[in-house]
Every structure is written in structure tokens, then in C-alpha cells.
């Protein structure tokens, strides 16, 4: 989805090339989108991690997380730092890697056949090299480098970029029937991938198994019309979508804190009524905190940081569309 949305929003910016001005503006905009919430949730989870009885804090992980480097080079012989502190932030590390090369990827994907072939060939060469390197490695090394090594997840981002270019070129031919078909097949493929993931060969342990279904689902939603499109575009869902990034990063610290408190006081759940009360209560709590963080901290700080950079180049895409759709 990230590759698709960024291509949709920045196609005109990078169609003719990538200049130092447009690249700097893009990277700064993306950094100010992800880092404030990432840093705030890192501070939130630190005291939880310090007193955690189940996962003692390795302080070496703190600067790695603070610099969003968890997935830039995971170890081969032990679990990486992606599994410490605010665990969902491992994907933010991947996103940061994608953002650094996204302008070039979008430019190549929107260009000639030769440029598109060049970027696909580069990704294929990387895959062959990684496969050769991992042939004699342990399953742990394979899992780390396939699942939590940012370059290994780039093909998924690139699939979104290419589907975004296809959407921009062929949107006038899209129909509600084709939207429903793409969504239906996409959901089935994702479910089948989840069912057979344990039996998949190690090159598919990351996200490649879900690429076909995810591409079809995102594309089908993008071209959708009618009642579903109206529902997804409603004001409430727009606000939920805007706050989804804060929700994604804040949920793990809240759940870890709740678990730690329960362990400390010996609280347990012994009935389905108590279980569902707890589930609903925690969901509402996390959503309220996410809304507060999004509209009281994330967006104001983001706007202030972006205001620090005054660019003389043409402005980027509409910020409301970007923030509403590009949650990551």
C-alpha cells in the first residue's frame, strides 16, 4: 500500500527526474511523518521494557531503534533488535529504507521499458545473490534476512509502485465489476497464503507470499466505486485512517504496560465476559490515546517541522490526501 500511495501522490513530482530539491523535500516530508510518533512511543515503552520480567532490555537496542536501523542489518546467529522495545517499529525501519530510495523507484517505474526492466533486473540480481549467500546458512539467518532485512522487503514496496503506475495509466478503463473481482481474488490469495505459509520454502518466509493477493486487493479498493467507496471515504473513516499510524505504534506499549500491571498484581481473566470486556476496553483505550496523539501531537509537530523547510521548488501533492491515505 505504501508504494502504491506514494506513487499516486508523487508521480508528477518524479516523472521527469529526481533533483536534489525534490528528493530532499520528499525525504524530509516522510521523516516528519514517521519519526515524531516513533520517538514518542519509544520513550513510552522504555520504562515498560526496563521492568519487563519476560524480555530484559538490551540497552544496545535503544540507539538502533532511535535511528530506525533495526532492519538495516539483522544478525545471522541470534534474534535481532527488531524484537525489542516497541516491536511493531521494525516495519518503520523498513519504511525508512523504502523512503530513501522511493523517488528513484518511482522515476524508474514511470519511465521507459528499459528503465522499468533495469530496476526489476536489479531486484532480481539481489534476490539471486541473497539466495546464494543463504543456501548454507541456518534457518534463523534465513528468517532474519528474509523477514527483517529491509532490502529483502523492497520487492513488496516495488510491487506497490508498479501497481500504482498501472492504476494511473488505466484508471479510465476500471469498472465496479473489475474492482469486485480484484478484491475477491486478492482476499482469497491472501487467505491461501496464510494457510500455507508454514509449508512455504524459506524465500517466501517474508512477505512475498502475500504480494499477489495484496496487489489485487489494494488495486481493487483503489478503483472501487459505489457504496463501498462512499463508505471508505466517509469522514469518520478518514479520521480513523489519519490516526491509524499513531494507533499502530502506540498499541504495543499500551498492551505491554497492561500485561505488566496484570502480572504485578496477579490479575487474571476467568470468564468470557471478563475477556471481552477487557478486549473492548483496551481497544477503546488505545484508540483514544491514538486520536489524542495524532491530533494533539503528531500532526501539529509534523506541520511545524515541515514549515522549517521552505523550498523554492513546486509544492508536493495535497497534504490532506497524503496524510489521509499514506498512513505509513
SVG drawing of the C-alpha trace seen along z (x, -y; Angstrom):
<svg xmlns="http://www.w3.org/2000/svg" viewBox="-24 -30 51 58">
<polyline fill="none" stroke="black" stroke-width="0.4" points="0.0,0.0 2.8,-2.4 4.4,-2.0 1.0,-2.4 0.0,-5.6 3.4,-7.3 3.4,-6.6 -0.1,-8.0 0.8,-11.2 4.3,-11.8 4.0,-10.6 4.1,-14.1 6.9,-15.2 9.3,-12.5 8.0,-11.7 10.7,-13.8 13.5,-13.1 14.8,-13.4 16.5,-16.6 18.3,-17.4 15.4,-19.7 12.6,-17.3 14.5,-14.4 15.3,-16.5 11.7,-17.7 10.3,-14.2 12.6,-12.6 12.0,-15.4 8.2,-15.1 8.4,-11.3 10.7,-11.7 8.5,-14.2 5.6,-11.8 7.0,-8.8 9.7,-10.0 7.7,-12.0 5.3,-9.2 8.1,-6.6 10.2,-8.6 7.3,-9.2 6.3,-5.6 10.0,-4.6 10.0,-6.8 6.7,-5.3 7.9,-1.7 11.3,-2.3 10.1,-2.1 7.9,0.9 10.9,2.7 13.2,1.8 10.9,3.5 9.8,6.4 10.3,9.8 10.0,11.6 12.2,9.7 15.1,8.0 16.2,4.8 19.4,4.8 20.4,1.2 22.3,1.6 18.9,1.7 18.0,-1.8 20.2,-3.8 19.4,-1.2 15.7,-1.9 16.1,-5.6 17.9,-5.8 15.3,-3.4 18.1,-1.0 16.5,2.3 16.1,3.7 19.2,2.3 21.3,5.3 19.9,8.0 22.4,10.6 22.8,14.1 23.3,16.0 20.8,14.5 17.4,12.7 17.8,9.1 17.0,5.9 13.7,5.7 12.3,7.9 13.0,5.3 11.2,2.2 8.3,1.2 8.3,4.3 6.0,3.0 8.5,0.3 10.6,2.8 8.3,2.1 9.0,-1.7 12.7,-0.9 11.8,0.9 9.6,-2.1 12.5,-4.5 14.7,-2.4 12.0,-2.5 11.6,-6.3 15.3,-6.8 15.1,-5.1 11.4,-5.7 12.0,-8.7 14.3,-6.7 12.0,-3.7 9.0,-5.9 11.1,-7.6 12.2,-4.3 8.7,-2.7 7.2,-5.7 9.8,-5.8 10.6,-3.8 10.6,0.0 14.3,0.0 14.2,-1.8 11.5,0.5 13.5,3.5 16.6,2.1 15.0,1.8 13.4,5.3 16.7,6.7 18.5,5.1 15.9,6.6 16.3,10.0 20.0,9.8 19.7,9.0 17.4,12.0 19.8,14.3 22.8,13.0 20.8,13.3 19.7,16.8 23.3,17.9 24.5,16.4 21.8,18.1 22.0,21.5 24.4,22.8 23.1,20.6 20.9,21.6 17.1,21.2 17.5,18.4 19.8,16.5 17.4,17.1 14.4,15.9 16.3,12.7 17.5,11.8 14.3,12.6 11.8,11.2 13.6,8.4 16.2,7.1 14.8,4.0 16.3,4.6 14.6,8.1 11.2,6.4 11.8,3.9 10.2,6.1 6.9,5.7 7.2,1.9 8.2,2.1 5.1,4.2 3.0,1.3 4.9,-1.2 4.2,0.7 0.6,1.3 0.3,-2.5 1.7,-3.3 -0.8,-0.8 -3.6,-2.5 -2.6,-5.9 -2.4,-4.7 -5.5,-2.6 -7.9,-4.1 -10.4,-5.2 -11.0,-1.6 -11.7,-0.4 -15.3,0.7 -17.1,1.7 -17.1,5.3 -13.4,5.4 -13.0,3.8 -15.0,6.5 -13.2,9.2 -9.8,7.9 -10.8,7.6 -12.3,11.0 -9.4,12.8 -7.0,10.7 -8.6,11.7 -8.7,15.4 -5.0,15.3 -4.1,13.7 -6.0,16.3 -4.4,19.1 -1.0,17.6 -1.7,17.5 -2.9,21.1 0.1,22.5 2.8,20.2 4.3,22.8 4.9,25.1 6.4,22.4 10.0,22.5 12.3,20.1 12.5,17.4 8.8,16.8 9.0,16.5 8.9,12.7 6.1,11.1 6.5,12.4 3.8,15.0 1.2,12.2 2.3,9.9 -0.2,11.2 -3.2,11.0 -2.2,7.7 -1.6,6.1 -5.0,7.2 -6.8,6.1 -5.2,2.6 -5.8,2.1 -9.4,3.3 -10.0,0.9 -8.4,-2.0 -10.6,-1.6 -13.7,-0.8 -16.9,-2.8 -20.4,-2.7 -21.4,-2.1 -18.0,-0.6 -16.1,-3.6 -18.5,-6.0 -18.2,-4.2 -14.4,-4.1 -14.4,-7.9 -16.7,-8.8 -15.5,-11.5 -15.3,-9.0 -13.1,-6.5 -11.0,-9.4 -10.2,-10.4 -9.6,-6.8 -7.2,-6.4 -5.4,-9.6 -4.9,-8.3 -4.0,-4.8 -0.3,-5.4 -0.4,-6.5 -2.7,-3.6 -0.2,-1.1 2.7,-2.4 1.0,-3.1 -0.9,0.2 2.1,2.4 3.4,0.1 -0.1,-0.1 -0.7,3.7 2.8,4.4 2.0,2.0 -1.4,3.6 0.2,7.0 2.9,5.9 0.4,4.4 -1.7,7.6 1.4,9.7 2.4,7.4 -1.0,7.5 -1.8,11.1 -4.9,10.2 -6.3,13.0 -9.3,13.5 -11.6,16.4 -14.7,15.8 -15.6,14.9 -17.5,11.9 -14.4,10.5 -12.3,11.4 -14.5,9.4 -14.8,6.6 -11.0,6.4 -10.6,6.6 -13.2,3.9 -11.8,1.7 -8.2,1.9 -9.3,1.3 -11.2,-1.9 -8.3,-3.0 -5.7,-2.5 -8.0,-4.3 -8.5,-7.3 -4.8,-7.5 -4.1,-7.2 -6.6,-10.0 -5.0,-12.2 -1.5,-11.6 -2.4,-12.1 -4.3,-15.3 -2.6,-16.8 1.0,-15.8 1.7,-14.1 0.0,-16.5 0.9,-19.7 4.6,-18.7 4.7,-17.4 3.3,-20.7 5.8,-22.7 8.8,-20.6 7.7,-20.8 7.4,-24.6 11.0,-24.7 11.9,-23.7 11.0,-26.4 11.5,-25.0 11.6,-27.1 10.5,-24.2 7.0,-23.4 4.9,-22.1 4.2,-18.5 0.8,-16.8 -2.1,-17.8 -1.2,-17.2 -4.8,-16.2 -4.8,-13.4 -1.3,-12.3 -1.9,-12.2 -5.3,-10.5 -4.1,-7.7 -0.4,-7.3 -0.8,-6.3 2.7,-4.9"/>
</svg>
